[in-house]
Amino acid sequence: MYSTPRFLQGVFAFEGKGLDEPAPLGAALSYTVPAGATAQAVYFRGGNASDELICVVLVRDGAPMRYFPVGAKSDVHVPLRVLEDLAGGTTVELWLAAPAGLNGNVIVDLGLVEI
């Protein structure tokens, strides 16, 4: 059985819409598990260059799956201990929630393993 690492990563500018209003960061932060394969998200790393708390949200098929709060001018590394199989056809995305009107940059790195 072979496994293939997959990554959703990059540096993205954002404008907050509210901490309770997560929105997609960009099309580059979307991954669909190929048919006949399964995948698991295994870690998240994030950095926040703004002056306020933000939250990166891992979304599965349009529904929040995990929340990763990142403090102001801070970073976080979260090795995921509860792993869930993502079946073929499942789409995961990284969205961002931030205070309304807050402008900033976020660095994200989500590691997945496809089997």
N, C-alpha and C positions, 0 to 999 in steps of 0.2 A: 504494500500500500504506500503510495507516494503522497507527500504533502507539499503544498505550494504556499509560500508566504505571500500575503497580499497586504498592501498598505494604503491607507487614506491619510495623506499628509500634505503639509504646506503651510504657508503664511498667508493669512487672509485679513483684509480690512473689513470692518463691520460698522454698522450704525444700529444701536440697540432699539428694539421696539417695545421693551418691557421684559422684566424677569419672568413674567408669566406668558410671554408671547414668543416662544422660540421660532426661529425662521432658518431656512436652509442657508448655509454659507456659500455654496457654489456647487456646480455640477461635478467638479473634480472630486467631491467628497461623497460619492455615491458608488455602491458596489452591489451587483446582483450575482448571487450564487448561481453558477452554471447548472443546467439540468443534469441530473445524475451525480452531482457532487454535494457535499455538505461542507460547512465552514463554521468556525468559531472565532469570536473576538477574544483575543488573549491579553491585550493590554491597551492602555490609553496614556499618552503623554500630552500635556498641554502647557502653554505659556500665555500669559495675559500681560500685554504692555500698557493697558489702560489704568486709570486711577480708581476703578470700581470693580467690585466682584462681578464676575460673569459666570455663565454656566453653559458648558458644551453638552449637548444632548445627543446620545446615540439613539437613532430612530429606526425601528424595524417596520417595514411596510406601512409607514405613516403614523405609527404609534410609538411614543417614547419607550425605550428599553432600559437605558441607564442614564443617570445624570452625573456630570463631572464638574462640580464647582471649582473655579480657579480664582484665587484671590487677586487683588489689585497688585500689579507689578510683581507677579509671582508665577510659580510653575507647579505642576503636579505630575506624579507618575502613579498610575493605578494598575498593578497587576491584577487582572480579573480572576477571582477565585471561584466564582460561580459561572461555569461555562455552559452555554446552551447551544445545542446544534441548530444551525441555520440551514434549513432544507433548500434544495435546488429551487430557484425561482424567487427566493426571498431577497428583498432589497433592503440594505442598510445604508443610512446616511448620517452625517454629522450636521447638526443644527446648532444654532447659538441663541442663547437668551441673555440679554443685557438690559440695564436700565434704559428707559426710553430716551433717545437723543444722544446717548453716549457713543462717541466715535473712538475707535481703537483698532488694534491689530491683535490677532490671536495666532498662535502657532499650535498646530495639532498634528498628532501622529497616532493613528489607530492601527494596531497590528492584528491581522486576522490570519488564520491558517485554513487553507482549503484542502479538503481530502477527497 
